[in-house]
Structure formats: C-alpha cells, structure tokens
Amino acid sequence: MAKGEIVKSVVGYLVGEIVDNPDQVTIDIVEEGDDEIVAEVRCAKPDMGRVIGRRGRVARAIRTLAQAAGEEEGLTASVEFVD
C-alpha cells in the first residue's frame, strides 16, 4: 500500500460527499518528510465554499479526520485546499 493511501481515501470520500461535482475532485498526496504527508484537495470553484464551510468548520473537520487516518498509518497528515 502506498504511503498516505488511507488518508487519500478518507479525504476523497468526505469531499466527494459534500460537493455537487464529485467527478472534479482530485486529491494528491505530497510527502513532506519520512512520516509526514500533505493531502492537496482540488475541486470545482463553486464547490470550494462548501468544502471549506462557514468559518472553516468543514475544513477543520476534514483535517481532523485526515490526522486520525494518518495516525492509522503512523504518519502526520495535513490537508490543503488548493484553488
């Protein structure tokens, strides 16, 4: 299994359920170090507001779940939302 695969699937599922255009969601896993990864989330412009949420609440929840998924793999995981 590739590094960050659990994080990618968890974040992909969550974001895919939130947006109107799940076919336009892409998640790239970038390795920042030996045990640190960043999940870069890209989606359609109109959906970005839904993914971030009011005052960033949805984004914070996604980041929390990504961290928990990363711990399953022994990794430190973070999420960035890219325009």
Short mmCIF file of the C-alpha atoms (twelve columns), coordinates in Angstrom:
data_MODEL
# 
_entry.id   MODEL 
# 
loop_
_atom_site.group_PDB 
_atom_site.id 
_atom_site.type_symbol 
_atom_site.label_atom_id 
_atom_site.label_alt_id 
_atom_site.label_comp_id 
_atom_site.label_asym_id 
_atom_site.label_seq_id 
_atom_site.Cartn_x 
_atom_site.Cartn_y 
_atom_site.Cartn_z 
_atom_site.pdbx_PDB_model_num 
ATOM 1  C CA . MET A 1  0.000   0.000  0.000   1 
ATOM 2  C CA . ALA A 2  1.304   3.443  -0.911  1 
ATOM 3  C CA . LYS A 3  2.112   5.970  1.766   1 
ATOM 4  C CA . GLY A 4  -0.975  8.041  2.636   1 
ATOM 5  C CA . GLU A 5  -3.451  5.743  0.901   1 
ATOM 6  C CA . ILE A 6  -5.843  5.663  3.886   1 
ATOM 7  C CA . VAL A 7  -5.705  9.454  4.206   1 
ATOM 8  C CA . LYS A 8  -6.385  9.860  0.495   1 
ATOM 9  C CA . SER A 9  -9.405  7.554  0.563   1 
ATOM 10 C CA . VAL A 10 -10.889 9.153  3.705   1 
ATOM 11 C CA . VAL A 11 -10.453 12.715 2.440   1 
ATOM 12 C CA . GLY A 12 -11.678 11.722 -1.033  1 
ATOM 13 C CA . TYR A 13 -14.815 10.157 0.368   1 
ATOM 14 C CA . LEU A 14 -15.618 13.111 2.633   1 
ATOM 15 C CA . VAL A 15 -15.065 15.762 -0.022  1 
ATOM 16 C CA . GLY A 16 -16.888 13.699 -2.660  1 
ATOM 17 C CA . GLU A 17 -19.984 13.532 -0.458  1 
ATOM 18 C CA . ILE A 18 -20.008 17.301 0.150   1 
ATOM 19 C CA . VAL A 19 -19.570 18.678 -3.374  1 
ATOM 20 C CA . ASP A 20 -22.030 18.918 -6.269  1 
ATOM 21 C CA . ASN A 21 -19.415 17.739 -8.791  1 
ATOM 22 C CA . PRO A 22 -17.604 14.756 -7.228  1 
ATOM 23 C CA . ASP A 23 -16.060 13.843 -10.605 1 
ATOM 24 C CA . GLN A 24 -13.989 17.059 -10.467 1 
ATOM 25 C CA . VAL A 25 -12.410 16.277 -7.074  1 
ATOM 26 C CA . THR A 26 -8.731  15.324 -7.069  1 
ATOM 27 C CA . ILE A 27 -6.583  14.519 -4.075  1 
ATOM 28 C CA . ASP A 28 -2.803  14.430 -4.420  1 
ATOM 29 C CA . ILE A 29 -0.597  13.098 -1.637  1 
ATOM 30 C CA . VAL A 30 2.669   15.016 -1.255  1 
ATOM 31 C CA . GLU A 31 5.395   13.633 1.025   1 
ATOM 32 C CA . GLU A 32 6.877   16.331 3.261   1 
ATOM 33 C CA . GLY A 33 9.273   14.036 5.090   1 
ATOM 34 C CA . ASP A 34 9.735   10.439 6.198   1 
ATOM 35 C CA . ASP A 35 6.486   10.310 8.134   1 
ATOM 36 C CA . GLU A 36 4.696   13.490 7.115   1 
ATOM 37 C CA . ILE A 37 2.258   13.934 4.220   1 
ATOM 38 C CA . VAL A 38 0.006   16.657 2.838   1 
ATOM 39 C CA . ALA A 39 -3.233  15.879 1.035   1 
ATOM 40 C CA . GLU A 40 -3.834  18.570 -1.591  1 
ATOM 41 C CA . VAL A 41 -7.554  18.824 -2.390  1 
ATOM 42 C CA . ARG A 42 -8.759  20.370 -5.635  1 
ATOM 43 C CA . CYS A 43 -12.394 20.711 -6.676  1 
ATOM 44 C CA . ALA A 44 -14.636 22.859 -8.857  1 
ATOM 45 C CA . LYS A 45 -14.630 26.571 -7.896  1 
ATOM 46 C CA . PRO A 46 -18.332 26.649 -6.898  1 
ATOM 47 C CA . ASP A 47 -17.788 23.671 -4.569  1 
ATOM 48 C CA . MET A 48 -14.793 25.127 -2.717  1 
ATOM 49 C CA . GLY A 49 -17.027 27.182 -0.420  1 
ATOM 50 C CA . ARG A 50 -18.964 24.084 0.582   1 
ATOM 51 C CA . VAL A 51 -15.758 22.170 1.304   1 
ATOM 52 C CA . ILE A 52 -14.349 24.952 3.491   1 
ATOM 53 C CA . GLY A 53 -17.668 25.765 5.187   1 
ATOM 54 C CA . ARG A 54 -18.694 28.653 7.371   1 
ATOM 55 C CA . ARG A 55 -15.725 29.926 9.347   1 
ATOM 56 C CA . GLY A 56 -13.757 26.922 8.096   1 
ATOM 57 C CA . ARG A 57 -15.681 24.421 10.191  1 
ATOM 58 C CA . VAL A 58 -15.998 21.769 7.470   1 
ATOM 59 C CA . ALA A 59 -12.331 22.146 6.510   1 
ATOM 60 C CA . ARG A 60 -11.333 21.791 10.170  1 
ATOM 61 C CA . ALA A 61 -13.400 18.604 10.491  1 
ATOM 62 C CA . ILE A 62 -11.831 17.153 7.326   1 
ATOM 63 C CA . ARG A 63 -8.355  17.963 8.679   1 
ATOM 64 C CA . THR A 64 -9.164  16.284 12.000  1 
ATOM 65 C CA . LEU A 65 -10.321 13.094 10.282  1 
ATOM 66 C CA . ALA A 66 -7.272  13.158 7.984   1 
ATOM 67 C CA . GLN A 67 -4.997  13.376 11.032  1 
ATOM 68 C CA . ALA A 68 -6.750  10.372 12.572  1 
ATOM 69 C CA . ALA A 69 -6.409  8.430  9.305   1 
ATOM 70 C CA . GLY A 70 -2.726  9.375  9.158   1 
ATOM 71 C CA . GLU A 71 -2.173  8.044  12.659  1 
ATOM 72 C CA . GLU A 72 -3.505  4.672  11.432  1 
ATOM 73 C CA . GLU A 73 -0.551  4.607  9.047   1 
ATOM 74 C CA . GLY A 74 1.927   6.083  11.534  1 
ATOM 75 C CA . LEU A 75 2.027   9.371  9.612   1 
ATOM 76 C CA . THR A 76 1.448   13.020 10.380  1 
ATOM 77 C CA . ALA A 77 -1.180  14.152 7.886   1 
ATOM 78 C CA . SER A 78 -2.418  17.602 6.958   1 
ATOM 79 C CA . VAL A 79 -4.833  18.866 4.306   1 
ATOM 80 C CA . GLU A 80 -4.513  21.862 1.996   1 
ATOM 81 C CA . PHE A 81 -7.370  23.150 -0.135  1 
ATOM 82 C CA . VAL A 82 -5.934  24.361 -3.448  1 
ATOM 83 C CA . ASP A 83 -7.773  26.667 -5.879  1 
# 
